[in-house]
Amino acid sequence: MAYILYRTWYPDVWLAASHHLDVTLGAFQHGGPHPQLADDGARRARGADGNKNGTALFLVLTMVLGVVFLGVKVVEYSDKFTHHLVPGPTFQFDAPYQRTAQIFFSIYFAMTGMHALHMVIGEGIMLYLLVGALKGRFSAAYYTPVEIGGLYWHFVDIIWIFLFRCSNLVDTTERRRF
């Protein structure tokens, strides 16, 4: 809602500030189907060891994509620091938008930072599930933790789609990126 209100109240500033975000890097960040594939592997498991290797493989792939996402955030954030687009005393933006553009970047850092925090939490959940999978804890009779962990991961991934749409895509009358 913050971005939607900001875009409504300051459309010219939103457009100018959003040009400083990398649409390609933002679109590259997606969680993929791996949590669901890990859940499917656990559901199909039979016996004590079940399908622990298949479940573990997809949990590892999920974690790798999460680390890639966080790495891309580091690249994006360092770019904002380099170009003095971090709100505060060193913030620099073209006049006449100097002051109101800080609101855009404040929202950007608050929302993407909170999202990154939830990604770190998701990495911890996936690590916990990975240890459980390698110990053979999950089977067709007991896969609930893998299912719930996957739901959490997909929820965080869906939130990214909303954040990406609200912050990165610019007014189509100005330029078309997709």
PyRosetta script that sets phi, psi and omega in degrees:
from pyrosetta import init, pose_from_sequence

init()
pose = pose_from_sequence("MAYILYRTWYPDVWLAASHHLDVTLGAFQHGGPHPQLADDGARRARGADGNKNGTALFLVLTMVLGVVFLGVKVVEYSDKFTHHLVPGPTFQFDAPYQRTAQIFFSIYFAMTGMHALHMVIGEGIMLYLLVGALKGRFSAAYYTPVEIGGLYWHFVDIIWIFLFRCSNLVDTTERRRF")
pose.set_psi(1, -34.9)
pose.set_omega(1, -178.2)
pose.set_phi(2, -59.2)
pose.set_psi(2, -46.5)
pose.set_omega(2, 179.1)
pose.set_phi(3, -65.9)
pose.set_psi(3, -38.9)
pose.set_omega(3, -178.9)
pose.set_phi(4, -63.7)
pose.set_psi(4, -45.4)
pose.set_omega(4, 177.6)
pose.set_phi(5, -64.7)
pose.set_psi(5, -44.1)
pose.set_omega(5, 179.7)
pose.set_phi(6, -59.6)
pose.set_psi(6, -44.6)
pose.set_omega(6, -179.6)
pose.set_phi(7, -63.2)
pose.set_psi(7, -36.2)
pose.set_omega(7, 178.7)
pose.set_phi(8, -69.1)
pose.set_psi(8, -42.3)
pose.set_omega(8, -176.1)
pose.set_phi(9, -79.0)
pose.set_psi(9, -33.0)
pose.set_omega(9, -175.2)
pose.set_phi(10, -131.9)
pose.set_psi(10, 63.7)
pose.set_omega(10, -174.2)
pose.set_phi(11, -62.4)
pose.set_psi(11, -36.7)
pose.set_omega(11, -179.9)
pose.set_phi(12, -69.3)
pose.set_psi(12, -40.2)
pose.set_omega(12, 179.3)
pose.set_phi(13, -69.4)
pose.set_psi(13, -42.5)
pose.set_omega(13, 178.4)
pose.set_phi(14, -56.9)
pose.set_psi(14, -45.7)
pose.set_omega(14, -179.6)
pose.set_phi(15, -62.6)
pose.set_psi(15, -45.9)
pose.set_omega(15, -179.6)
pose.set_phi(16, -65.2)
pose.set_psi(16, -43.0)
pose.set_omega(16, -178.1)
pose.set_phi(17, -70.4)
pose.set_psi(17, -38.7)
pose.set_omega(17, -177.7)
pose.set_phi(18, -65.9)
pose.set_psi(18, -20.8)
pose.set_omega(18, 176.2)
pose.set_phi(19, -66.4)
pose.set_psi(19, -15.6)
pose.set_omega(19, -179.7)
pose.set_phi(20, -90.8)
pose.set_psi(20, 3.5)
pose.set_omega(20, 176.8)
pose.set_phi(21, -101.1)
pose.set_psi(21, 148.1)
pose.set_omega(21, -177.5)
pose.set_phi(22, -93.5)
pose.set_psi(22, 104.2)
pose.set_omega(22, -178.0)
pose.set_phi(23, -63.1)
pose.set_psi(23, -39.1)
pose.set_omega(23, -178.5)
pose.set_phi(24, -62.9)
pose.set_psi(24, -48.0)
pose.set_omega(24, 178.1)
pose.set_phi(25, -62.7)
pose.set_psi(25, -40.2)
pose.set_omega(25, 179.4)
pose.set_phi(26, -63.7)
pose.set_psi(26, -41.0)
pose.set_omega(26, -179.7)
pose.set_phi(27, -72.0)
pose.set_psi(27, -25.5)
pose.set_omega(27, -178.5)
pose.set_phi(28, -69.5)
pose.set_psi(28, -21.2)
pose.set_omega(28, -173.2)
pose.set_phi(29, -88.8)
pose.set_psi(29, 103.6)
pose.set_omega(29, 179.3)
pose.set_phi(30, -147.2)
pose.set_psi(30, 141.5)
pose.set_omega(30, -174.9)
pose.set_phi(31, -75.1)
pose.set_psi(31, -28.4)
pose.set_omega(31, 179.4)
pose.set_phi(32, 77.9)
pose.set_psi(32, -179.2)
pose.set_omega(32, -174.6)
pose.set_phi(33, -88.3)
pose.set_psi(33, 3.8)
pose.set_omega(33, -169.6)
pose.set_phi(34, -61.6)
pose.set_psi(34, -37.0)
pose.set_omega(34, 176.5)
pose.set_phi(35, -61.9)
pose.set_psi(35, -37.9)
pose.set_omega(35, 178.8)
pose.set_phi(36, -67.5)
pose.set_psi(36, -38.5)
pose.set_omega(36, 178.3)
pose.set_phi(37, -66.9)
pose.set_psi(37, -35.0)
pose.set_omega(37, 175.0)
pose.set_phi(38, -64.6)
pose.set_psi(38, -43.0)
pose.set_omega(38, 177.8)
pose.set_phi(39, -61.6)
pose.set_psi(39, -45.2)
pose.set_omega(39, 178.0)
pose.set_phi(40, -59.9)
pose.set_psi(40, -41.1)
pose.set_omega(40, 178.2)
pose.set_phi(41, -61.5)
pose.set_psi(41, -42.7)
pose.set_omega(41, 178.8)
pose.set_phi(42, -66.4)
pose.set_psi(42, -38.4)
pose.set_omega(42, 179.7)
pose.set_phi(43, -65.4)
pose.set_psi(43, -31.4)
pose.set_omega(43, -178.5)
pose.set_phi(44, -86.8)
pose.set_psi(44, -6.3)
pose.set_omega(44, -174.9)
pose.set_phi(45, -65.6)
pose.set_psi(45, 139.0)
pose.set_omega(45, 177.4)
pose.set_phi(46, -125.2)
pose.set_psi(46, 135.9)
pose.set_omega(46, 175.6)
pose.set_phi(47, 83.5)
pose.set_psi(47, -176.9)
pose.set_omega(47, -175.0)
pose.set_phi(48, -63.2)
pose.set_psi(48, -46.7)
pose.set_omega(48, -179.6)
pose.set_phi(49, -86.7)
pose.set_psi(49, -23.4)
pose.set_omega(49, 176.7)
pose.set_phi(50, 48.7)
pose.set_psi(50, -131.2)
pose.set_omega(50, -178.8)
pose.set_phi(51, -113.1)
pose.set_psi(51, 46.3)
pose.set_omega(51, -173.4)
pose.set_phi(52, -62.7)
pose.set_psi(52, -33.5)
pose.set_omega(52, -179.7)
pose.set_phi(53, -69.5)
pose.set_psi(53, -41.1)
pose.set_omega(53, 177.3)
pose.set_phi(54, -65.4)
pose.set_psi(54, -44.6)
pose.set_omega(54, 177.8)
pose.set_phi(55, -61.7)
pose.set_psi(55, -46.6)
pose.set_omega(55, -179.5)
pose.set_phi(56, -61.6)
pose.set_psi(56, -41.1)
pose.set_omega(56, -180.0)
pose.set_phi(57, -58.6)
pose.set_psi(57, -47.0)
pose.set_omega(57, -178.2)
pose.set_phi(58, -72.3)
pose.set_psi(58, -29.2)
pose.set_omega(58, 173.5)
pose.set_phi(59, -67.1)
pose.set_psi(59, -40.3)
pose.set_omega(59, 177.5)
pose.set_phi(60, -64.0)
pose.set_psi(60, -43.6)
pose.set_omega(60, 178.5)
pose.set_phi(61, -61.7)
pose.set_psi(61, -39.0)
pose.set_omega(61, 176.5)
pose.set_phi(62, -60.4)
pose.set_psi(62, -45.5)
pose.set_omega(62, -178.8)
pose.set_phi(63, -65.6)
pose.set_psi(63, -38.5)
pose.set_omega(63, 178.8)
pose.set_phi(64, -61.9)
pose.set_psi(64, -45.8)
pose.set_omega(64, 178.9)
pose.set_phi(65, -64.1)
pose.set_psi(65, -34.5)
pose.set_omega(65, 175.8)
pose.set_phi(66, -64.1)
pose.set_psi(66, -41.5)
pose.set_omega(66, 178.1)
pose.set_phi(67, -66.6)
pose.set_psi(67, -38.6)
pose.set_omega(67, 176.6)
pose.set_phi(68, -60.6)
pose.set_psi(68, -45.1)
pose.set_omega(68, 178.5)
pose.set_phi(69, -56.7)
pose.set_psi(69, -48.9)
pose.set_omega(69, -178.9)
pose.set_phi(70, -64.3)
pose.set_psi(70, -35.4)
pose.set_omega(70, 176.2)
pose.set_phi(71, -64.0)
pose.set_psi(71, -40.9)
pose.set_omega(71, 177.3)
pose.set_phi(72, -64.0)
pose.set_psi(72, -38.4)
pose.set_omega(72, 176.7)
pose.set_phi(73, -61.6)
pose.set_psi(73, -40.2)
pose.set_omega(73, 177.6)
pose.set_phi(74, -60.5)
pose.set_psi(74, -43.6)
pose.set_omega(74, 178.7)
pose.set_phi(75, -62.2)
pose.set_psi(75, -46.6)
pose.set_omega(75, -179.9)
pose.set_phi(76, -63.6)
pose.set_psi(76, -45.7)
pose.set_omega(76, -179.6)
pose.set_phi(77, -63.7)
pose.set_psi(77, -41.8)
pose.set_omega(77, -180.0)
pose.set_phi(78, -64.3)
pose.set_psi(78, -34.1)
pose.set_omega(78, 175.9)
pose.set_phi(79, -63.2)
pose.set_psi(79, -41.4)
pose.set_omega(79, 179.3)
pose.set_phi(80, -66.3)
pose.set_psi(80, -38.1)
pose.set_omega(80, 176.8)
pose.set_phi(81, -65.7)
pose.set_psi(81, -42.6)
pose.set_omega(81, -179.6)
pose.set_phi(82, -61.2)
pose.set_psi(82, -39.0)
pose.set_omega(82, -177.5)
pose.set_phi(83, -94.7)
pose.set_psi(83, 13.2)
pose.set_omega(83, 176.1)
pose.set_phi(84, 56.8)
pose.set_psi(84, 43.9)
pose.set_omega(84, 179.0)
pose.set_phi(85, -106.2)
pose.set_psi(85, 18.2)
pose.set_omega(85, 176.2)
pose.set_phi(86, -93.9)
pose.set_psi(86, 122.8)
pose.set_omega(86, -178.7)
pose.set_phi(87, -55.0)
pose.set_psi(87, 139.4)
pose.set_omega(87, -179.0)
pose.set_phi(88, 143.0)
pose.set_psi(88, -164.7)
pose.set_omega(88, -174.0)
pose.set_phi(89, -66.9)
pose.set_psi(89, -22.8)
pose.set_omega(89, -178.7)
pose.set_phi(90, -97.9)
pose.set_psi(90, 5.9)
pose.set_omega(90, -178.0)
pose.set_phi(91, -63.8)
pose.set_psi(91, 132.9)
pose.set_omega(91, 178.0)
pose.set_phi(92, -132.6)
pose.set_psi(92, 127.8)
pose.set_omega(92, 178.0)
pose.set_phi(93, -149.4)
pose.set_psi(93, 152.8)
pose.set_omega(93, -178.0)
pose.set_phi(94, -59.3)
pose.set_psi(94, 136.5)
pose.set_omega(94, 173.2)
pose.set_phi(95, -65.7)
pose.set_psi(95, 148.6)
pose.set_omega(95, 7.1)
pose.set_phi(96, -93.9)
pose.set_psi(96, 14.7)
pose.set_omega(96, -171.9)
pose.set_phi(97, -97.5)
pose.set_psi(97, 9.5)
pose.set_omega(97, -174.3)
pose.set_phi(98, -48.4)
pose.set_psi(98, -51.7)
pose.set_omega(98, -173.9)
pose.set_phi(99, -76.3)
pose.set_psi(99, -47.0)
pose.set_omega(99, -175.3)
pose.set_phi(100, -75.2)
pose.set_psi(100, -23.1)
pose.set_omega(100, 176.2)
pose.set_phi(101, -67.6)
pose.set_psi(101, -26.6)
pose.set_omega(101, 176.4)
pose.set_phi(102, -62.3)
pose.set_psi(102, -31.3)
pose.set_omega(102, 177.5)
pose.set_phi(103, -63.5)
pose.set_psi(103, -45.0)
pose.set_omega(103, 178.8)
pose.set_phi(104, -56.6)
pose.set_psi(104, -50.1)
pose.set_omega(104, -176.6)
pose.set_phi(105, -72.8)
pose.set_psi(105, -27.3)
pose.set_omega(105, 173.4)
pose.set_phi(106, -64.0)
pose.set_psi(106, -45.3)
pose.set_omega(106, 177.2)
pose.set_phi(107, -64.0)
pose.set_psi(107, -43.8)
pose.set_omega(107, 179.6)
pose.set_phi(108, -56.4)
pose.set_psi(108, -51.1)
pose.set_omega(108, -178.2)
pose.set_phi(109, -68.6)
pose.set_psi(109, -38.6)
pose.set_omega(109, 178.9)
pose.set_phi(110, -63.2)
pose.set_psi(110, -47.2)
pose.set_omega(110, -175.5)
pose.set_phi(111, -75.2)
pose.set_psi(111, -44.0)
pose.set_omega(111, 179.9)
pose.set_phi(112, -72.8)
pose.set_psi(112, -30.4)
pose.set_omega(112, 175.2)
pose.set_phi(113, -67.2)
pose.set_psi(113, -42.9)
pose.set_omega(113, 176.6)
pose.set_phi(114, -63.8)
pose.set_psi(114, -38.7)
pose.set_omega(114, 177.6)
pose.set_phi(115, -64.7)
pose.set_psi(115, -42.6)
pose.set_omega(115, 178.2)
pose.set_phi(116, -62.4)
pose.set_psi(116, -38.7)
pose.set_omega(116, 176.5)
pose.set_phi(117, -60.3)
pose.set_psi(117, -43.2)
pose.set_omega(117, 177.9)
pose.set_phi(118, -67.0)
pose.set_psi(118, -29.9)
pose.set_omega(118, 174.4)
pose.set_phi(119, -66.9)
pose.set_psi(119, -41.3)
pose.set_omega(119, 177.7)
pose.set_phi(120, -62.5)
pose.set_psi(120, -42.8)
pose.set_omega(120, 175.8)
pose.set_phi(121, -60.2)
pose.set_psi(121, -43.4)
pose.set_omega(121, 177.3)
pose.set_phi(122, -60.7)
pose.set_psi(122, -38.4)
pose.set_omega(122, 176.5)
pose.set_phi(123, -61.0)
pose.set_psi(123, -41.7)
pose.set_omega(123, 177.6)
pose.set_phi(124, -63.1)
pose.set_psi(124, -41.4)
pose.set_omega(124, 177.6)
pose.set_phi(125, -62.9)
pose.set_psi(125, -45.4)
pose.set_omega(125, -179.8)
pose.set_phi(126, -64.1)
pose.set_psi(126, -37.4)
pose.set_omega(126, 177.4)
pose.set_phi(127, -63.4)
pose.set_psi(127, -44.7)
pose.set_omega(127, 176.5)
pose.set_phi(128, -58.2)
pose.set_psi(128, -45.7)
pose.set_omega(128, 179.2)
pose.set_phi(129, -65.9)
pose.set_psi(129, -37.6)
pose.set_omega(129, 178.3)
pose.set_phi(130, -61.1)
pose.set_psi(130, -46.3)
pose.set_omega(130, 178.0)
pose.set_phi(131, -60.0)
pose.set_psi(131, -44.5)
pose.set_omega(131, 177.8)
pose.set_phi(132, -62.4)
pose.set_psi(132, -40.8)
pose.set_omega(132, 179.2)
pose.set_phi(133, -65.1)
pose.set_psi(133, -43.2)
pose.set_omega(133, -179.8)
pose.set_phi(134, -66.5)
pose.set_psi(134, -26.2)
pose.set_omega(134, 176.6)
pose.set_phi(135, -86.5)
pose.set_psi(135, 0.7)
pose.set_omega(135, 177.4)
pose.set_phi(136, 74.9)
pose.set_psi(136, 26.8)
pose.set_omega(136, -177.3)
pose.set_phi(137, -75.1)
pose.set_psi(137, -21.3)
pose.set_omega(137, -173.5)
pose.set_phi(138, -107.0)
pose.set_psi(138, 141.6)
pose.set_omega(138, 179.4)
pose.set_phi(139, -153.4)
pose.set_psi(139, -176.4)
pose.set_omega(139, 177.4)
pose.set_phi(140, -61.7)
pose.set_psi(140, -26.1)
pose.set_omega(140, 179.5)
pose.set_phi(141, -83.2)
pose.set_psi(141, -23.0)
pose.set_omega(141, -176.9)
pose.set_phi(142, -148.0)
pose.set_psi(142, 97.7)
pose.set_omega(142, 179.7)
pose.set_phi(143, -133.3)
pose.set_psi(143, 5.1)
pose.set_omega(143, -175.4)
pose.set_phi(144, -52.6)
pose.set_psi(144, -45.0)
pose.set_omega(144, 179.4)
pose.set_phi(145, -59.9)
pose.set_psi(145, -37.9)
pose.set_omega(145, 179.3)
pose.set_phi(146, -66.7)
pose.set_psi(146, -40.3)
pose.set_omega(146, 179.3)
pose.set_phi(147, -64.4)
pose.set_psi(147, -46.1)
pose.set_omega(147, -178.4)
pose.set_phi(148, -69.3)
pose.set_psi(148, -39.7)
pose.set_omega(148, 176.0)
pose.set_phi(149, -60.7)
pose.set_psi(149, -40.7)
pose.set_omega(149, 177.3)
pose.set_phi(150, -65.5)
pose.set_psi(150, -38.4)
pose.set_omega(150, 177.5)
pose.set_phi(151, -63.6)
pose.set_psi(151, -41.6)
pose.set_omega(151, 176.5)
pose.set_phi(152, -60.1)
pose.set_psi(152, -47.5)
pose.set_omega(152, -178.3)
pose.set_phi(153, -60.0)
pose.set_psi(153, -45.1)
pose.set_omega(153, -179.7)
pose.set_phi(154, -66.5)
pose.set_psi(154, -36.3)
pose.set_omega(154, 177.0)
pose.set_phi(155, -60.8)
pose.set_psi(155, -46.7)
pose.set_omega(155, 178.7)
pose.set_phi(156, -62.3)
pose.set_psi(156, -38.2)
pose.set_omega(156, 178.2)
pose.set_phi(157, -64.7)
pose.set_psi(157, -41.5)
pose.set_omega(157, 178.5)
pose.set_phi(158, -64.2)
pose.set_psi(158, -39.6)
pose.set_omega(158, 177.5)
pose.set_phi(159, -58.4)
pose.set_psi(159, -38.8)
pose.set_omega(159, 179.7)
pose.set_phi(160, -60.9)
pose.set_psi(160, -38.0)
pose.set_omega(160, 179.6)
pose.set_phi(161, -59.9)
pose.set_psi(161, -42.6)
pose.set_omega(161, 178.0)
pose.set_phi(162, -67.0)
pose.set_psi(162, -44.8)
pose.set_omega(162, 179.4)
pose.set_phi(163, -61.5)
pose.set_psi(163, -43.8)
pose.set_omega(163, -179.9)
pose.set_phi(164, -61.1)
pose.set_psi(164, -45.9)
pose.set_omega(164, -178.3)
pose.set_phi(165, -64.8)
pose.set_psi(165, -40.3)
pose.set_omega(165, -177.6)
pose.set_phi(166, -73.6)
pose.set_psi(166, -30.5)
pose.set_omega(166, -172.5)
pose.set_phi(167, -106.3)
pose.set_psi(167, -32.9)
pose.set_omega(167, -169.5)
pose.set_phi(168, -95.9)
pose.set_psi(168, -33.0)
pose.set_omega(168, -175.2)
pose.set_phi(169, -85.2)
pose.set_psi(169, 128.8)
pose.set_omega(169, -175.7)
pose.set_phi(170, -93.8)
pose.set_psi(170, 170.0)
pose.set_omega(170, 179.1)
pose.set_phi(171, -55.0)
pose.set_psi(171, 124.8)
pose.set_omega(171, -175.6)
pose.set_phi(172, -67.8)
pose.set_psi(172, -16.4)
pose.set_omega(172, 175.9)
pose.set_phi(173, -74.4)
pose.set_psi(173, -23.9)
pose.set_omega(173, -179.8)
pose.set_phi(174, -82.6)
pose.set_psi(174, -49.6)
pose.set_omega(174, 179.1)
pose.set_phi(175, -160.6)
pose.set_psi(175, 150.7)
pose.set_omega(175, 179.5)
pose.set_phi(176, -110.2)
pose.set_psi(176, 122.6)
pose.set_omega(176, -179.9)
pose.set_phi(177, -102.1)
pose.set_psi(177, -26.3)
pose.set_omega(177, -179.2)
pose.set_phi(178, -127.9)
pose.dump_pdb("model.pdb")
